[in-house]
Amino acid sequence: MIITNNLRFIPKVVRIILIKLLLPKKKLQGKILFFGEISEIRKLHDGSIDDEYFHSVKHELNTKKIKYSEIKLSNSNKFYFLNNKKKYNLIESFFSLFDLIRMFSVSNTKEILNYNRYDKAINKYELALYYLMFKRLFKKNPQIQKIAFVQSYGIRYAAVLAAKNCNVKSIELQHGTITKDHPGYFVPKKFAINYVPPTDTILYSEYEYSIMKNDIAFGKSNLKILGCPRYDFLKHYDFDKNKFLRKYHADKYKIIFWATQTHDPVMMNSGESDYNAECVFSTLKKMPEWFLIIKFHPGEDYNSSKEFYMKYINKYNITNYVILKFNDELTYDCVLASDAVLMKTSTVGIESLLMGIPVINFGMKKSWSLELFEDFSANLIVRKPSDLIKYLDCLKSSEYHAKFKKAQKEYEKKHYAYCGNSSIKIANFLISETFKN
């Protein structure tokens, strides 16, 4: 494992050097720095090209005429940086050849060694290299007081360490559903003592706060309940459903949208993905009035995932379906076009509930916690294959939809603080201490 990781590190160093040579860094401005990945930039609901997490927050800062900068991570085997349409600054442009020498000593610091033991997928030299780049960024731009990002694991952990060393506040925004078994937030006890959490962690609601406040690692962060800015627009989002369905010749059907997860090793290795697929396609064969939209997770490989689903499509001779790559359509459009959304405990499920679309969760095999959906009083959880047929029939009743609407209001109140106004809350939080003087 160690040898493999070190070998994989070599082409990454080559890419970093190429970025340094081809894309010289531009001057950063403002006291607030947003950090994300180039691969996260995509077309959003309003037609803009940006990352979805901080897009609306940046809009609020622009409205208030507050300057800020953005820095992106080109951490991919693909050369995303060569097609960098908005010409973002890349963290790799802060690389120095001297870092290749310094990284050996830095990689043996207790924080990096501790993280490397916790997350063996990340090479300790790579983590050290990015730590040195972030440290140089902060030293050369002393005006920066806060760095905001989603997810602090992987390479992003280097930003947290460097920010602490340079007296810069690191702010993590909750990026999706948090359950008690979420590997991105709950660090095992033996690694938690030397784990450095972000200075502040912005949470969606009291629900996540009640879970996180007792966590050994993230409990040391300042937990702030400010809601979820990426969902603010859901209060008023709409689109042409008929046009969307006609595009896929599905306007005569009831629609199931399946947000798939074959990239998940837990579900794949346990056989759960196969079990769920068998359930879906055997049901679709019995209920031809339903049309299935399959849309891959951004982490799924298109070719292998398509091969996986085609095995069951061919087995049951299914014709009423379409398979979409992640960027083929907006997830929000797929949700609103549907009569039901299908998945195993996913952020898409939460979005669907907020948008008023019923969610059916797989619960036939034990893997990821369904706690967030079990808390929804009108939940539909498939415990055995026949449940899926029962729930699809149930969705035809006005009685269920009345129950769903009541549950939706209760759920939003409990799980999504400031829904519709979260972007303003977070922008004000970023400004509050940064611009006191």
N, C-alpha and C positions, 0 to 999 in steps of 0.2 A: 504494500500500500504506500509506504513512504517513498520507495524508489519510483513507483508510478507517478506519484504526485510531483516529485522532483523533475521527472522527465517532461511532464505536462507544463511545468513552470517555464521551461526553456523557450518555447514559441511565444509565451506570454511576454517574456522579457524582450524578445525581438519586436513584438507588436508595440510595446511601450516605447522602445527606441525609435521606431518608425513614426509614431505619433509625435514624439518630441521633435523629430526632424521635419515632418511634413506640416504639422499644425502648431505653430508657435502660439504661446498663450497670449491672451488679450488682458488688458487691465481690468481688475475687478473693482466694482464701485458699490457703495452702500455698506451698511453695517450688518445686513442680513444676507446669508448665503444659503441657497437651496441646492441640495445635492441629490442626484438620482442617476439612473442608467440611461444611456442613449437608446438601448433596446426597449425602454419603457415608453418612449415617445410615440404617440399614435394619434390618429384622427379621433377627435372627441365629439360629443353630442352636439356641440355648437359649430362644428366644422373646423375648429382650430386644430393645429398640430402642437401637442404639448403632452406633459405627463398629467394624468387625471387627478392625482392626489392634491397637488398644490395649485392647480390651474385657477380655481376660483379665489384662493387666498391671494395669489399674485394680482389678480384683477382688483381685489379690494385695496391692496397696497398701491397699485397704479392710480386708483381713484383718489387716494389720499396723497398722491405724489411723493411716495416714499421710495427711495432708491434701494435696489437690491441686486444681487448677482446670482448667477446659476453656474454650477459646475457639474459635469457629467462624467460618469464612469464608462469607459469603453471596454468593459470586462466581458468579452465574448470571443469565441473562436472565429466569428465572422468579423469582417472589417467594417463595422457600422460607421466608424468615424470618417470613412471615405465618402459616405453619402450623408453627410451631416448638414441637412438642409438649412437649419437655423444657425449654423456656425456657433454652437455652444463651446464654451471653454471646456476642455477635458482635463481631468485631474492628472492624467499621464503627461501632460505638457509641463508639469512641475518636476519631472524626473531629472535627476543628475547622475552621470556615470559614477560619481563617488558613492551613490546609494548602493551600488552593487558590492561595495566593500563594507559599508556601514551596516548593511542588512544582516550580516552574520552575527554581530554582537547584539543588535536590536532584537533579532529573532529569539534570543535566549533570555529576554526579560521575562519576569514571572507572569505578567499579564498575557503576553503573546503565547508563551508555552502553555499556560493554562487554557487559553482559548483553543489552541491547536489540539490539545488532548480532548477537549469537549467536542469540537467540530473537525473531525479528521479529514473532511472533504477539502478543507482549505490548507494550502501549503504555508508553513510558518514563515518562509522566506518571502513569499508573496505578500503576506500580511505585513511583514516588517517593511517591505519596499513601499507599500502604499501608506503606511504610517509615516515614513520619511517624506513622502510627497505631500501629504496633508500638513505635516509640520512645517515644511517649506512654504506652502501656500499661506498658512496663518502668519508666519514670520514676515513674509513679503507683503502681506496685506493686514497690517495691525489694526486697521479700522473695523475689521470683521469682529463682531461680538457674539453672533449666534449662527449656528449651522443647523438647518432643518432638513429632515429626511424621513423616509418610511423604511422600516426594518433596520435593525442595527446588527444583524448577523452577517457572516461572510466578510467580504472586503470592507463593508460599511463599518465594521467594528474598528477598523484602523482609524476611521474618521473620529470615532468616539474617543479613542485613546489619545490621538494627537490634539483634539480639542481640549481635553482635560489638561494635557501637558502645557498648552499655550493659553490657558485661562479663557477659553472660548466656550460658551454654553452650547451643548448639543441637545437638540430637541427632536424626539422621535414621534411621529404621528402613527397611531394604530392603523395598520394597513388592511386589516380584514378581521374576520371573526376570531375571537379569542376564546378558547375552551381550556379546561384545566389540564389538558394533555398537549397543548400547543408547543411544539419544539422550539419555535422562535421566541417564546417569552419565558418559558419555564426551564431554567438551567438546573441540572442535577446538583444536589447539595454539595458534593465533593468538588465541583467546579465553581460554585456560586461565591465562595469566600473571596476569591481573587478576580471575580468577574466585575468589569466596570460598566455599569449601565449608563444610558444617556442622562444628562442633567435633568431634563424634563421629559415625561412621556405623556402625550395627549391621548386621552381615551374617549370612547364614544359615549359612555354612560356610567351610572352608578353600578351597573351589573359587572362591567369589567373592573371597575375600581375595587369592588368587593373581592374579586379574585386576585388581583395584582398586589393589593396592599400588604398581603402576608407572604408574598414571594420573596425568597432570600436574596435574589439578585435584583429584580426590578422594583422590589419594595424599597430599595435605597434611592430610587429615582423620585423626583417630585412628580407625583401623579396629578394630572390636570384633566378635569372633565369638560371638554369643549365641543364634543360632537364630532361629526364626520363631514368635512367640507365637500367631499366628492359626491355626496348624496343631496346636497342642497337643491340642485336643479330638478330633482325628481318631483318636487312639489308642483312643477309647472311643465314638465316635459311631455311632449306629444309628437306623433309622427303619423304618416299616412299608412295605416295598417293594411288597407285593401291593396295599395300599390305594392307593398312588400310581399304580400301573399300571392298576388298575381305573378310576380317575378319568378316564383318557384312553383307555380301551378298548384297552389295549395289553398286557393280561396274557397273551395267547396268542402273543406274539411274542418274538423276540430283540430287544434294544434297542441302538440306536446313539444316543449323545448328542453332538450337534454344538454346540460352543461357538463361535458365529460371530463374524466380525470385519470386516463390511463397512464399519466406520468407519475402517479402516486405509487411508490414501491410497496407500501403497506397493503394497499388494495389489490395490486397486481400479484404480488408474491403469495398472498393468502388465498387467491382464487376468487376473491370477492368481485373483481371486475368481470370475470367470466360469468359468475352467478347472476350478477345484475343484468348483464347483456342478454343472457338467456331469458330472464324474466321479461325484459322489455320487448324483445322481438317476438317471443312466443305470444305475448299479449297483443301486440300489434297485428299479428296474423289473425287473431280472433276478433279484433275490433278494427276493421278496415275503414271505419269512418274517421279515424284519427290519422293525422299526418305528423311525422317525426322530423324535427329540426335538430340535427346534431352539430354542436359547435365546440371545437377543441379548445382546451385550456392553452394559454400561451406557452406553458411548459411542455406541452405534448409535441412529439415528433409527428408531422403530418403523415408520412408514408407508413410508419409502423402502426400508428393509431388507426388509420383508414383500413389497413389490412386486418386489424383486430375486429373492427365492426363489420367489415364486408363478409367475414366468415359467418356471422350470424344472419346478415341480410340475405346471403345466398342460401343458407340452411333453410330459412323460412320463406324464401322467395318474396321478399318485401319490396314493393315498388313505391309506396307512399312515404318517401323520405328525401332529405337532402343532407349532405355532409359539408360543413363549412369550416374553412381555416379560421383561425382566431381573428384575423384582420379582414375577412370577407364582409362581415356585417358588424355593426355595433351590438354588443350584448344587450344593451337596453332596448334596442329595436326588436331583437329576438324575444325578449321577455314580454314586451307589450303586444307582440303579434300572437302570443300564446294564450291558451286556455288553462294550461298547467305547465309548471317548470319542474324538471326532474333532476335530482342529483344526490350526492352523499355529503351532507354538511358542508356547504360552500358559501362564500361571500355572495355569489350570484343569487342564492336562495334568500338571503337577507334583503338584497336589492329588490327581488321579486315581491316579497311581502310588503315592502315599503311602496311599491308601485301598484299594489292591489291585485297581484296575480297569485293564485294558490300554488303552494309548493308541495311536491311529493318527495319525501326522502327515502333512500334505501336504508333499511335497518335489519336486513336478513342475516348479516354477518357482523360480528363485533369487531370494530376497528376504531375509527375516529368518533369522538363523543358527539351525540346528537342533542346535547343538553340545550343549546340555543334554540333548537326547533321544538323540542319537547315542551319548552316553556311557552310556546305559542298555543293558545287554548283551542284553536281549530286545526291542529296539526294533522298531517296525513303521513304516517310512517309505515312503509311496507315491511312487515315482519315475515310474511310468507308470500310466494308468487301470486296467489289468488287475490291478495290485497290490492294489487295494482288495478285489476279489473274492477273491483269494488269501488275504489276511489275515483276512477275515471267515470264510472256511472254516477257516483255521488256528486260530481261536479256539475251535473245537469240539473240539480235541484236548487230551487230558490231558497230553500231552508238552509242549505249549507252556506250559500253566499251571504245570507244575512248574518249567520254565525261568524263567518270569515271577517266581515267588515267590522263587527264589534271587537273581535280579537285583534285585528290590525291596529285599531286605535289604542288599545291597551298596550300592545307590544311596542309601538313606536314611542309611547310615553316612557316606557321602562328602559328601552334599549338605545334610543337615539335622542340624546339631549340636544336642544337647539336646532332640531331638524329644519332646514330652510334658512338658518342664520348662523350656522357653524363657521362659515368662511369669515364672516365679520368678527366673530368671537376670537378666532385664531389670529387673524390679522392684528387685532387690537392687543392680543397677548404678545405677539412678536414685537410690536411697537412699544408697549408699555414701559418696560425697563430699558430698552435699547436707546430710546430718545429722551431720557429724563433731563439730560443736561443740554 
